[in-house]
Amino acid sequence: MSYDYIRNYYGIEITVNRLVRHTVTARYGKIKPEGRSHRHYVKVHFHGDDHYSNCHPAELEFVAHDE
């Protein structure tokens, strides 16, 4: 399973393709599959970006519906 470290350490269930809001920047994006490095971060592709960003799981707010 992906994001096992975050699930075990923080108790947060990470779901790929789920819409999230970054609480620091107020940007929206979708969770990408976990990579081989930086396993203590969540890969997020923010709207309008060409690349993904590594975000701390405590800085993400899970959005109930795609807005």
Backbone bond lengths (Angstrom), bond angles and torsions (degrees), N, CA, C in turn:
res aa  C-N    CA-C-N  psi(-1)  N-CA   C-N-CA  omega(-1)  CA-C   N-CA-C  phi
1 M - - - 1.457 - - 1.519 109.79 -
2 S 1.292 114.83 151.88 1.458 118.47 179.18 1.522 110.92 -88.36
3 Y 1.300 114.33 155.40 1.463 123.05 177.29 1.536 112.72 60.61
4 D 1.324 116.98 33.88 1.469 121.52 177.83 1.527 111.69 -60.79
5 Y 1.345 117.43 -41.71 1.467 120.25 -178.31 1.528 110.40 -59.39
6 I 1.320 117.23 -46.59 1.471 121.54 -178.14 1.534 109.87 -65.71
7 R 1.314 117.02 -40.74 1.467 120.79 178.78 1.532 110.32 -62.32
8 N 1.332 116.69 -44.77 1.467 121.03 -177.22 1.521 112.47 -73.88
9 Y 1.321 118.64 -40.30 1.459 121.87 -174.55 1.527 112.96 -83.17
10 Y 1.341 116.48 -44.17 1.471 121.05 -175.61 1.531 113.47 -101.60
11 G 1.303 117.51 -15.26 1.458 120.68 -177.46 1.517 112.97 72.08
12 I 1.328 116.35 26.22 1.464 121.77 -178.43 1.522 108.25 -110.33
13 E 1.316 116.27 127.71 1.460 121.32 177.70 1.530 108.55 -87.27
14 I 1.322 116.43 120.55 1.459 122.24 -179.54 1.520 108.50 -102.29
15 T 1.332 116.62 126.78 1.454 122.64 -179.83 1.523 109.63 -116.63
16 V 1.329 115.73 121.53 1.468 121.14 179.18 1.526 109.84 -60.11
17 N 1.318 115.99 140.58 1.475 126.34 -179.83 1.519 113.60 74.29
18 R 1.312 118.04 6.06 1.471 120.48 176.61 1.524 109.73 -77.27
19 L 1.304 116.61 141.18 1.453 122.43 178.65 1.525 109.41 -77.58
20 V 1.326 115.21 132.83 1.461 121.04 179.12 1.523 109.37 -132.62
21 R 1.320 114.55 160.36 1.467 122.24 174.16 1.516 106.67 -121.02
22 H 1.335 116.08 128.15 1.462 121.26 177.52 1.526 107.40 -79.98
23 T 1.324 117.48 119.48 1.463 121.30 -172.47 1.519 113.02 -70.95
24 V 1.327 118.47 -20.92 1.467 121.14 -179.54 1.521 111.00 -81.65
25 T 1.336 116.97 -42.45 1.468 121.01 -175.72 1.522 113.51 -104.39
26 A 1.336 117.67 -10.24 1.464 124.25 -177.76 1.530 112.37 63.39
27 R 1.330 117.65 23.47 1.468 121.99 177.94 1.521 109.91 -92.03
28 Y 1.335 115.52 150.64 1.448 122.59 178.53 1.521 110.03 -105.16
29 G 1.328 115.19 147.09 1.452 120.20 177.74 1.508 110.61 -164.69
30 K 1.326 115.63 177.83 1.465 121.56 179.69 1.520 109.62 -116.00
31 I 1.329 114.75 142.97 1.460 121.54 179.74 1.520 109.33 -72.11
32 K 1.332 115.43 135.19 1.455 122.81 177.50 1.530 108.94 -104.15
33 P 1.334 117.61 163.56 1.465 119.69 178.27 1.531 111.49 -60.63
34 E 1.323 114.60 149.65 1.461 121.28 -179.50 1.522 110.56 -63.10
35 G 1.338 115.31 139.78 1.451 120.60 176.91 1.514 111.08 -91.86
36 R 1.316 116.14 -176.20 1.464 121.23 -179.24 1.516 112.34 -83.18
37 S 1.307 117.76 -17.17 1.462 120.78 179.12 1.522 109.02 -122.87
38 H 1.316 117.05 168.11 1.471 123.17 179.39 1.525 111.80 56.35
39 R 1.321 116.80 45.93 1.468 121.15 -176.01 1.523 113.56 -69.08
40 H 1.319 117.52 -10.19 1.467 119.55 177.53 1.528 111.22 -91.16
41 Y 1.336 116.82 5.77 1.458 122.86 175.99 1.522 109.89 -120.32
42 V 1.332 115.42 160.89 1.463 121.98 177.19 1.526 107.64 -104.43
43 K 1.330 116.20 131.28 1.467 120.92 176.75 1.526 108.40 -81.36
44 V 1.337 115.70 122.76 1.465 120.90 -179.18 1.522 109.20 -127.20
45 H 1.327 115.73 132.65 1.460 121.06 173.25 1.526 107.10 -100.16
46 F 1.338 115.41 104.04 1.462 120.54 -178.65 1.518 110.48 -76.72
47 H 1.314 115.77 144.48 1.460 121.92 -179.59 1.523 109.77 -56.05
48 G 1.320 116.52 129.54 1.450 122.20 177.87 1.514 114.64 91.82
49 D 1.325 118.65 -10.60 1.459 121.99 179.34 1.525 110.35 -92.15
50 D 1.335 115.88 151.35 1.462 121.25 176.23 1.524 111.86 -90.02
51 H 1.304 117.49 -11.72 1.459 122.73 -175.47 1.532 109.44 -128.65
52 Y 1.319 115.87 173.09 1.456 119.39 175.81 1.523 109.10 -100.38
53 S 1.312 116.71 163.94 1.459 123.20 177.58 1.519 108.58 -123.77
54 N 1.329 116.21 147.76 1.458 121.79 174.12 1.521 107.81 -90.74
55 C 1.328 116.79 123.53 1.462 121.97 -176.71 1.524 110.39 -122.21
56 H 1.320 115.94 144.05 1.451 120.35 174.95 1.529 108.04 -70.51
57 P 1.323 117.73 135.66 1.470 119.39 -175.99 1.526 114.20 -61.10
58 A 1.327 118.14 -28.04 1.466 120.55 -179.98 1.530 112.12 -73.24
59 E 1.343 117.63 -12.50 1.469 121.60 -179.98 1.524 112.22 -96.80
60 L 1.330 117.50 8.60 1.459 120.73 -178.45 1.523 110.70 -110.50
61 E 1.314 114.17 136.40 1.460 122.31 175.29 1.524 106.34 -111.91
62 F 1.304 116.72 124.91 1.461 120.84 -177.84 1.510 109.70 -84.07
63 V 1.325 115.44 123.77 1.458 122.90 -176.31 1.527 108.27 -88.01
64 A 1.332 116.19 134.76 1.469 121.03 -175.65 1.531 112.14 -68.29
65 H 1.315 117.05 -39.51 1.452 121.14 -177.35 1.518 109.23 -134.54
66 D 1.339 115.75 150.83 1.462 119.40 174.88 1.513 108.70 -65.11
67 E 1.329 115.19 126.38 1.466 120.18 -178.57 1.509 110.94 -103.22
